[in-house]
């Protein structure tokens, strides 16, 4: 007697298995047909996107406040008065993008600010230690470099002067540590200005609705062709779907400076400006609501040669509207010596325009700016950090706040003044500012003082 599955049942079973296999595992279609422009753009750019991890040694004061509301001065006075502060390590996340195959990475300054250790990871899974090549807090841009021992994949550089509201954009970054996260959206607006604090404004942002979260900062904003058009920088603190990116054209203006000089060189225009209050506007026959008044012209400077005069009201630099001195200062810091800059101005009720080339700061001019605006002349402090004040102008701002000859200037705003060259570089950064914070040492003690600039 035979046992087993009859032949006709076996045939039915085999057929049903085949049908089930076809239903569960259909034949795969050509995957290339599903590759949308977004997929193609991400495939091209993602290998150049990096995740940035930083560590910072935090020294926590034991409840003591020194009242300066500035991290540098708080740290300085803790060094004097607190010998055993509590220390701990804080970590943070960010993103960046490789712009040069030799390992140069573009990111935000705030991503790496005060970091004691920086590591970078690539899409390939490789990790590297990174060094800061240069950074600029005013523009919130930084360049890192890693030594990979090989050419790295780079992003294709696009342009941001032809962007369209409503066009599709792609963000890649490291939000909340979720590496190489992709989000898409559209350009919501252009030329947004964001005021981050009383003394810092970021002009000319791209506003996007692609999801931007903590950790995305420094990552690339791409167009639909996979080209870099911006650096993702900020989110709106009280809204969703509102993010901001630095236009790539603006970033590239300073990248070369950061790589070659480790800082953004300041172009010399030879003009000083002041706020345009209603009374001043009336006196200058200007009926607008935005702009800055030219308060000083330096002899033989680029502005004087171009025909700018004291009393002119500057309303635009290139195509960027100017609303106050802070914005004028921020916009002008984008331009280096040798750059051509166009300005729109009003004079005696009529509009005019000029274009001139920024120059390097003449050493004599920097000395005169320190004398006329701060009211001091200095020399190197022998055997000490800083520069020593050896002369004070009568009725100057320095004299009014009580500075004396023999005082040592250790710092101007965020810049150390360990040498005469450092001092003059710091002075050049005050070109359009109305005040400066100085750290001044007298004897064994140092004091932070605010000086109004003339």
Phi and psi in degrees as a GROMACS rama.xvg file:
@    title "Ramachandran Plot"
@    xaxis  label "Phi"
@    yaxis  label "Psi"
@TYPE xy
-88.7891  144.18  UNK-2
-120.478  165.671  UNK-3
123.874  -177.116  UNK-4
-86.4219  127.067  UNK-5
-56.7528  154.315  UNK-6
-60.2723  -40.9859  UNK-7
-68.9185  -32.8124  UNK-8
-69.4755  -39.599  UNK-9
-61.5079  -38.8074  UNK-10
-65.2209  -42.4453  UNK-11
-63.348  -40.1236  UNK-12
-63.7895  -43.5207  UNK-13
-63.3383  -39.9738  UNK-14
-65.325  -41.0112  UNK-15
-66.2963  -36.9716  UNK-16
-63.564  -40.6556  UNK-17
-64.428  -42.8597  UNK-18
-62.5427  -43.1933  UNK-19
-61.7809  -40.6765  UNK-20
-63.4546  -40.0635  UNK-21
-66.1415  -39.3516  UNK-22
-68.7593  -41.5784  UNK-23
-80.1029  -39.3968  UNK-24
-123.111  78.2239  UNK-25
-66.0237  155.76  UNK-26
-59.9689  132.732  UNK-27
-72.4262  128.382  UNK-28
-76.54  169.854  UNK-29
-63.6935  113.163  UNK-30
-64.5742  -25.1581  UNK-31
-62.548  -24.2366  UNK-32
-69.4016  -19.1364  UNK-33
-91.3332  -2.25587  UNK-34
-80.3612  99.032  UNK-35
-75.4929  168.612  UNK-36
-55.8042  -33.718  UNK-37
-65.2188  -44.4115  UNK-38
-60.467  -44.7411  UNK-39
-64.0907  -40.5867  UNK-40
-63.4425  -42.3002  UNK-41
-66.7733  -41.4493  UNK-42
-59.0626  -38.0538  UNK-43
-71.53  -42.6926  UNK-44
-91.5832  -30.66  UNK-45
-55.0594  -39.4036  UNK-46
-60.3852  -21.3268  UNK-47
-90.8469  -7.59131  UNK-48
-85.3079  136.328  UNK-49
-122.643  152.503  UNK-50
-98.9223  135.312  UNK-51
-114.405  126.65  UNK-52
-118.346  128.265  UNK-53
-122.193  152.754  UNK-54
-123.558  142.782  UNK-55
-135.753  130.14  UNK-56
-81.299  115.511  UNK-57
-98.0024  129.991  UNK-58
-107.861  109.627  UNK-59
-96.2346  125.248  UNK-60
-72.8767  153.157  UNK-61
-89.7566  59.07  UNK-62
80.576  9.07314  UNK-63
-98.9338  131.311  UNK-64
-113.649  137.523  UNK-65
-105.706  -2.08652  UNK-66
79.8603  16.2514  UNK-67
-98.6735  -13.1511  UNK-68
53.7423  35.4273  UNK-69
-141.953  125.383  UNK-70
-57.779  -37.6796  UNK-71
-64.0788  -46.8711  UNK-72
-70.9976  -35.1873  UNK-73
-58.8947  -45.3719  UNK-74
-65.4027  -39.5458  UNK-75
-60.7489  -46.697  UNK-76
-75.0628  -26.4163  UNK-77
-64.6533  -36.2956  UNK-78
-59.7165  -35.4097  UNK-79
-76.5221  -41.3377  UNK-80
-110.424  -12.5765  UNK-81
-125.986  106.925  UNK-82
-85.3166  -15.8503  UNK-83
-137.966  62.0841  UNK-84
-69.0177  154.517  UNK-85
-75.3921  134.665  UNK-86
-117.575  142.874  UNK-87
-154.071  162.058  UNK-88
-102.196  127.915  UNK-89
-108.55  142.499  UNK-90
-116.239  152.28  UNK-91
-147.314  163.974  UNK-92
-121.47  152.522  UNK-93
-162.061  -172.503  UNK-94
-135.608  168.788  UNK-95
-163.029  177.726  UNK-96
-144.511  136.45  UNK-97
-76.0197  121.879  UNK-98
-110.118  -6.51908  UNK-99
-144.427  133.341  UNK-100
-63.6105  -14.669  UNK-101
-78.0374  -2.25518  UNK-102
109.175  14.4761  UNK-103
-82.4132  130.966  UNK-104
-122.912  130.375  UNK-105
-95.0033  132.958  UNK-106
-153.236  -172.251  UNK-107
-88.8488  147.862  UNK-108
-63.6098  -38.3044  UNK-109
-69.8875  -16.1355  UNK-110
-69.3246  -35.6822  UNK-111
-113.037  3.2966  UNK-112
-58.2241  127.913  UNK-113
65.0152  13.5224  UNK-114
-71.1094  139.168  UNK-115
-97.3817  -15.8181  UNK-116
-151.5  134.562  UNK-117
-130.109  128.346  UNK-118
-124.744  149.574  UNK-119
-127.865  134.696  UNK-120
-121.764  139.949  UNK-121
-100.188  168.24  UNK-122
-59.9408  -29.5055  UNK-123
-69.0672  -12.0246  UNK-124
96.9042  -7.54701  UNK-125
-75.2897  145.006  UNK-126
-122.219  144.356  UNK-127
-141.433  150.609  UNK-128
-79.7583  141.382  UNK-129
-119.831  150.885  UNK-130
-117.332  150.597  UNK-131
-83.8303  119.57  UNK-132
-82.4734  -43.0428  UNK-133
-171.285  157.366  UNK-134
-154.763  160.185  UNK-135
-144.363  115.171  UNK-136
-70.2995  -33.0478  UNK-137
-63.4284  -40.2733  UNK-138
-93.9733  -8.13573  UNK-139
56.8102  48.0138  UNK-140
-130.888  148.26  UNK-141
-148.259  153.557  UNK-142
-118.999  125.72  UNK-143
-106.925  164.996  UNK-144
-141.199  137.433  UNK-145
-120.622  149.492  UNK-146
-103.56  93.5401  UNK-147
-87.7348  -13.4442  UNK-148
75.9649  7.76928  UNK-149
-158.595  163.41  UNK-150
-67.7748  134.581  UNK-151
-99.417  153.497  UNK-152
-66.2927  140.808  UNK-153
-123.386  157.889  UNK-154
-84.5533  148.388  UNK-155
-78.6963  131.149  UNK-156
-84.707  126.595  UNK-157
-100.218  -150.949  UNK-158
-140.317  153.753  UNK-159
-119.304  9.09453  UNK-160
-93.0725  0.99471  UNK-161
-125.027  22.7505  UNK-162
-69.0579  151.321  UNK-163
-121.867  134.39  UNK-164
-63.566  128.415  UNK-165
100.853  -12.1674  UNK-166
-76.112  150.561  UNK-167
-70.9645  136.567  UNK-168
-132.254  159.599  UNK-169
-130.77  132.914  UNK-170
-114.557  136.062  UNK-171
-126.154  133.921  UNK-172
-167.872  -161.246  UNK-173
-125.41  54.0635  UNK-174
-67.5254  128.928  UNK-175
54.2923  27.1819  UNK-176
82.1291  3.42183  UNK-177
-86.7713  91.4641  UNK-178
-64.3261  146.18  UNK-179
51.9965  46.4137  UNK-180
-81.9659  134.548  UNK-181
-107.851  134.2  UNK-182
-136.643  151.657  UNK-183
-126.216  161.562  UNK-184
-176.569  -154.328  UNK-185
-132.617  163.956  UNK-186
-75.7323  119.937  UNK-187
-88.4889  -32.6232  UNK-188
-164.814  163.038  UNK-189
-125.021  158.69  UNK-190
61.6695  39.0557  UNK-191
-80.3418  140.117  UNK-192
-111.158  130.253  UNK-193
-119.146  121.999  UNK-194
-91.3675  110.644  UNK-195
-84.4159  -28.9618  UNK-196
-160.83  -177.822  UNK-197
-65.6026  -25.2763  UNK-198
-119.863  19.2412  UNK-199
-146.484  129.082  UNK-200
-134.918  141.95  UNK-201
-112.504  109.651  UNK-202
-92.8046  161.929  UNK-203
64.3881  40.4982  UNK-204
-78.4455  154.276  UNK-205
-89.4509  125.341  UNK-206
-96.2326  131.245  UNK-207
-131.311  161.019  UNK-208
-109.311  4.55325  UNK-209
-63.4073  143.391  UNK-210
-62.157  120.18  UNK-211
-123.038  126.076  UNK-212
-132.462  167.498  UNK-213
-52.0949  127.699  UNK-214
108.478  -19.0664  UNK-215
-77.5808  -20.1528  UNK-216
-54.6064  132.251  UNK-217
91.2316  -11.303  UNK-218
-78.5002  167.549  UNK-219
-83.0085  146.105  UNK-220
-105.949  124.206  UNK-221
-112.556  151.771  UNK-222
-88.2643  -178.824  UNK-223
-68.4657  -13.1524  UNK-224
-94.6272  5.90957  UNK-225
79.9395  16.9032  UNK-226
-94.3245  146.284  UNK-227
-75.5357  118.311  UNK-228
-118.893  -6.98703  UNK-229
-168.225  166.173  UNK-230
-115.723  113.771  UNK-231
-64.1969  129.088  UNK-232
-127.937  -41.6428  UNK-233
-148.934  160.3  UNK-234
-122.266  156.332  UNK-235
-78.969  125.257  UNK-236
-63.3026  -23.3486  UNK-237
-119.058  15.7617  UNK-238
-143.651  160.252  UNK-239
-109.519  149.349  UNK-240
72.2629  22.5723  UNK-241
-128.344  104.68  UNK-242
-125.94  165.229  UNK-243
-135.83  142.051  UNK-244
-131.834  144.809  UNK-245
-79.6798  124.921  UNK-246
-59.2102  140.491  UNK-247
-65.5189  -33.8516  UNK-248
-59.6814  -39.4812  UNK-249
-67.7794  -41.7875  UNK-250
-65.3162  -41.812  UNK-251
-66.6553  -21.6467  UNK-252
-61.1377  -27.2258  UNK-253
-114.129  -7.86338  UNK-254
-59.599  -44.5006  UNK-255
-61.36  -41.2432  UNK-256
-61.6927  -44.1221  UNK-257
-63.4901  -37.4129  UNK-258
-74.1267  -43.4787  UNK-259
-83.8365  -34.0424  UNK-260
-121.021  -3.42774  UNK-261
67.4787  7.76906  UNK-262
-157.884  166.91  UNK-263
-88.9466  119.246  UNK-264
-72.6478  139.897  UNK-265
-95.5233  125.215  UNK-266
-78.573  141.237  UNK-267
-93.8863  120.068  UNK-268
-100.141  -27.1341  UNK-269
80.7931  22.7168  UNK-270
-133.959  150.604  UNK-271
-116.649  150.749  UNK-272
-131.921  161.733  UNK-273
-139.888  164.765  UNK-274
-63.0736  148.056  UNK-275
-102.928  91.1669  UNK-276
-84.4124  165.509  UNK-277
-55.9973  -37.8754  UNK-278
-65.4402  -44.2218  UNK-279
-64.5229  -40.6318  UNK-280
-59.927  -42.9899  UNK-281
-63.6743  -40.9093  UNK-282
-64.9728  -29.3905  UNK-283
-94.7339  7.1166  UNK-284
58.6407  39.1765  UNK-285
-111.711  121.197  UNK-286
-102.312  11.3642  UNK-287
-82.6511  178.521  UNK-288
-115.904  -4.91671  UNK-289
-136.12  146.618  UNK-290
142.874  175.663  UNK-291
-129.545  145.634  UNK-292
-92.6207  135.816  UNK-293
-75.5334  117.601  UNK-294
-101.969  -21.5917  UNK-295
-152.326  142.99  UNK-296
-124.031  125.649  UNK-297
-84.4472  134.489  UNK-298
-58.4744  132.876  UNK-299
66.9069  14.1202  UNK-300
-81.2671  168.169  UNK-301
-56.4034  -40.1364  UNK-302
-65.9832  -42.1416  UNK-303
-63.2307  -43.0515  UNK-304
-63.8131  -29.6941  UNK-305
-81.9868  -10.3418  UNK-306
101.714  6.43181  UNK-307
-69.7801  141.547  UNK-308
-128.516  155.468  UNK-309
-58.4583  136.44  UNK-310
99.4619  -14.8376  UNK-311
-66.7078  149.558  UNK-312
-111.284  114.903  UNK-313
-88.0551  123.714  UNK-314
-110.626  -21.949  UNK-315
-144.115  145.173  UNK-316
-117.414  116.4  UNK-317
53.9023  -121.537  UNK-318
-103.209  8.73947  UNK-319
-95.0164  123.036  UNK-320
-68.5762  141.094  UNK-321
-110.004  124.682  UNK-322
-107.545  -29.2464  UNK-323
-157.702  178.45  UNK-324
-65.2175  -38.7331  UNK-325
-60.1306  -43.093  UNK-326
-69.1533  -38.9459  UNK-327
-60.5692  -44.7963  UNK-328
-60.1812  -46.3708  UNK-329
-64.5295  -43.8336  UNK-330
-64.8393  -43.6787  UNK-331
-68.0212  -23.5496  UNK-332
-70.1223  -10.0235  UNK-333
-76.4982  -14.2224  UNK-334
-110.156  133.167  UNK-335
-101.182  167.192  UNK-336
-52.9654  133.888  UNK-337
97.3776  -14.8089  UNK-338
-78.3994  141.793  UNK-339
-89.599  132.336  UNK-340
-128.221  131.372  UNK-341
-102.205  139.689  UNK-342
-130.401  142.033  UNK-343
-105.108  134.275  UNK-344
-140.473  161.757  UNK-345
-115.306  138.607  UNK-346
-143.288  120.947  UNK-347
53.7247  42.2042  UNK-348
82.4094  0.7004  UNK-349
-119.579  145.363  UNK-350
-89.1416  142.654  UNK-351
-142.313  173.714  UNK-352
-146.436  150.148  UNK-353
-140.01  160.814  UNK-354
-138.11  132.546  UNK-355
-147.287  165.312  UNK-356
-101.255  126.748  UNK-357
-68.5451  149.16  UNK-358
-115.924  173.704  UNK-359
-76.3329  149.487  UNK-360
-67.7496  121.203  UNK-361
-66.7909  138.423  UNK-362
-57.9735  -39.8375  UNK-363
-63.4649  -38.7767  UNK-364
-65.5208  -39.9339  UNK-365
-63.3468  -39.5721  UNK-366
-63.6805  -41.3143  UNK-367
-69.9622  -34.3373  UNK-368
-64.5644  -41.428  UNK-369
-63.2085  -37.1521  UNK-370
-73.1426  -45.1429  UNK-371
-82.3103  -35.0696  UNK-372
-91.9981  -43.0049  UNK-373
-90.0695  -36.5634  UNK-374
92.8829  24.6367  UNK-375
-135.159  153.926  UNK-376
-120.328  144.614  UNK-377
-133.628  164.573  UNK-378
-142.499  169.551  UNK-379
-66.3358  136.354  UNK-380
-81.9473  105.169  UNK-381
-62.5529  128.715  UNK-382
75.2649  3.41296  UNK-383
-135.359  160.021  UNK-384
-72.1782  154.405  UNK-385
93.9301  -178.752  UNK-386
-121.275  146.946  UNK-387
-99.7447  136.575  UNK-388
-79.2116  119.797  UNK-389
-113.971  -1.44647  UNK-390
-158.771  140.749  UNK-391
-128.112  130.421  UNK-392
-73.3921  136.736  UNK-393
-62.6101  135.106  UNK-394
61.4512  22.6046  UNK-395
-84.0604  169.807  UNK-396
-60.7058  -39.4391  UNK-397
-61.7675  -41.4261  UNK-398
-68.7736  -38.2908  UNK-399
-64.0721  -30.9604  UNK-400
-90.5398  1.24849  UNK-401
96.0023  13.7927  UNK-402
-69.2554  149.471  UNK-403
-131.43  158.548  UNK-404
-62.5236  142.123  UNK-405
98.5164  -19.2976  UNK-406
-62.8321  147.969  UNK-407
-112.429  122.26  UNK-408
-88.1472  115.227  UNK-409
-94.1535  -25.6926  UNK-410
-160.718  143.689  UNK-411
-122.468  116.414  UNK-412
51.491  -121.448  UNK-413
-96.2429  11.6278  UNK-414
-110.42  127.027  UNK-415
-70.227  150.156  UNK-416
-123.611  61.9037  UNK-417
-76.7311  -12.1447  UNK-418
-146.488  171.246  UNK-419
-61.9874  -40.7409  UNK-420
-61.9369  -42.8807  UNK-421
-60.095  -41.8366  UNK-422
-61.0762  -46.2907  UNK-423
-70.0516  -32.9626  UNK-424
-62.3148  -41.7508  UNK-425
-65.4811  -37.969  UNK-426
-63.815  -39.029  UNK-427
-62.4428  -29.2636  UNK-428
-77.1928  -6.86309  UNK-429
-94.6685  8.90827  UNK-430
-49.0884  -42.9601  UNK-431
-116.179  7.35775  UNK-432
-84.9651  158.472  UNK-433
-103.355  -10.2401  UNK-434
-155.44  165.168  UNK-435
-145.693  147.849  UNK-436
-102.231  118.686  UNK-437
-110.438  140.511  UNK-438
-101.507  113.869  UNK-439
-118.807  128.798  UNK-440
-103.315  133.153  UNK-441
-132.767  114.28  UNK-442
67.6798  -126.509  UNK-443
-92.5292  -5.23835  UNK-444
-115.913  150.19  UNK-445
-121.158  144.51  UNK-446
-134.786  140.739  UNK-447
-89.9494  128.231  UNK-448
-132.312  143.94  UNK-449
-99.1569  127.723  UNK-450
-113.963  126.399  UNK-451
-75.24  136.266  UNK-452
-96.1647  133.381  UNK-453
